[in-house]
Amino acid sequence: MTWFVLALGLAATAAIFVRMGAKAGLSSGLGVALALANWYLLRVIVGRVTSGAVRGYGRFVFLLMVKMGALLGVIFVLLRSGLVQPLPFTVGISSLAIGVLLGSFVHVLTAPAVESER
């Protein structure tokens, strides 16, 4: 999945860079970097939960809420400060959702059939 998010983000950033210029390309690239960081943190949290390092539903929800709050805070600061252009940044950060969907479809279509599914 990470490779799909990265590839889609790089393609979108390159297209925006060519079409809209350097500042827009940088905004999109920052959105992709934030999307990848969000994906990595989500994988770490879910990995800790499934390994048993985080016990209890409350702690899991708390970790997810802190991660989401931090992500929204960073996005708010970036947009309010004027460091990024909103539309290219949104395209870059959207590479997470689209990349995960695309990666899931490819995985489902290419995975070998399980014995019970035949």
C-alpha positions as CSV (number, residue, x, y, z in Angstrom):
1,M,0.0,0.0,0.0
2,T,2.8,2.4,0.9
3,W,4.2,2.1,-2.6
4,F,0.8,2.9,-4.2
5,V,0.5,6.0,-2.0
6,L,4.0,7.1,-2.8
7,A,3.8,6.5,-6.6
8,L,0.4,8.2,-6.8
9,G,1.6,11.1,-4.8
10,L,4.8,11.5,-6.8
11,A,2.8,11.4,-10.1
12,A,0.4,14.0,-8.9
13,T,3.1,16.2,-7.6
14,A,5.0,16.0,-10.9
15,A,1.9,16.8,-12.8
16,I,1.1,19.8,-10.6
17,F,4.7,21.0,-10.7
18,V,4.6,21.0,-14.6
19,R,1.1,22.5,-14.8
20,M,1.1,25.0,-12.0
21,G,4.7,25.8,-11.1
22,A,7.2,25.3,-8.3
23,K,5.2,26.6,-5.3
24,A,2.2,24.5,-6.2
25,G,4.5,21.5,-6.7
26,L,6.0,22.1,-3.3
27,S,2.6,22.3,-1.7
28,S,1.6,19.0,-3.3
29,G,4.8,17.4,-2.2
30,L,4.3,18.6,1.3
31,G,0.8,17.1,1.2
32,V,2.2,13.8,0.0
33,A,4.8,13.8,2.8
34,L,2.1,14.5,5.4
35,A,-0.1,11.7,3.9
36,L,2.8,9.2,4.1
37,A,3.6,10.2,7.7
38,N,-0.1,9.7,8.6
39,W,-0.1,6.3,6.9
40,Y,3.1,5.3,8.8
41,L,1.7,6.4,12.2
42,L,-1.5,4.5,11.5
43,R,0.5,1.4,10.7
44,V,2.6,1.7,13.9
45,I,-0.5,2.2,16.0
46,V,-2.4,-0.7,14.5
47,G,0.8,-2.8,14.7
48,R,1.1,-2.1,18.4
49,V,-2.5,-2.9,19.0
50,T,-2.4,-6.2,17.2
51,S,0.9,-7.2,18.9
52,G,-0.7,-6.6,22.3
53,A,1.4,-3.7,23.3
54,V,-1.7,-1.5,23.6
55,R,-4.4,-3.1,25.7
56,G,-7.9,-2.0,25.8
57,Y,-10.2,-0.2,23.5
58,G,-9.9,3.1,25.3
59,R,-6.2,3.4,24.7
60,F,-6.5,2.5,21.1
61,V,-9.2,5.2,20.6
62,F,-7.1,7.7,22.5
63,L,-4.0,7.0,20.3
64,L,-6.1,7.4,17.2
65,M,-7.7,10.6,18.5
66,V,-4.2,12.1,19.3
67,K,-2.9,11.2,15.9
68,M,-5.9,12.7,14.1
69,G,-5.8,15.8,16.3
70,A,-2.1,16.3,15.6
71,L,-2.7,15.8,11.8
72,L,-5.5,18.3,11.7
73,G,-3.5,20.7,13.8
74,V,-0.5,20.5,11.3
75,I,-2.9,20.9,8.3
76,F,-4.6,24.0,10.0
77,V,-1.2,25.6,10.7
78,L,0.1,25.0,7.2
79,L,-3.1,26.3,5.5
80,R,-3.5,29.4,7.8
81,S,0.2,30.3,7.5
82,G,0.1,30.6,3.8
83,L,3.0,28.2,3.4
84,V,1.1,26.0,1.0
85,Q,-1.5,26.5,-1.7
86,P,-4.7,24.9,-0.7
87,L,-5.7,23.0,-3.9
88,P,-2.3,21.4,-4.6
89,F,-1.9,20.6,-0.9
90,T,-5.3,18.9,-0.9
91,V,-4.4,16.9,-4.0
92,G,-1.1,15.7,-2.3
93,I,-2.7,14.7,0.9
94,S,-5.5,12.9,-1.0
95,S,-2.9,10.5,-2.4
96,L,-3.3,8.6,0.8
97,A,-7.0,7.7,0.4
98,I,-6.7,7.1,-3.4
99,G,-3.5,5.1,-3.0
100,V,-5.0,2.9,-0.4
101,L,-8.1,2.3,-2.5
102,L,-6.0,1.5,-5.6
103,G,-3.7,-0.7,-3.7
104,S,-6.6,-2.6,-2.1
105,F,-8.2,-3.2,-5.5
106,V,-4.9,-4.4,-7.0
107,H,-4.3,-6.7,-4.1
108,V,-7.8,-8.2,-4.3
109,L,-7.6,-8.7,-8.0
110,T,-4.1,-10.3,-8.0
111,A,-4.2,-12.4,-4.8
112,P,-4.5,-16.1,-5.3
113,A,-7.9,-17.6,-4.4
114,V,-8.2,-19.2,-1.0
115,E,-9.3,-22.9,-0.9
116,S,-12.7,-22.1,0.7
117,E,-13.5,-19.6,-2.1
118,R,-13.4,-22.1,-5.0
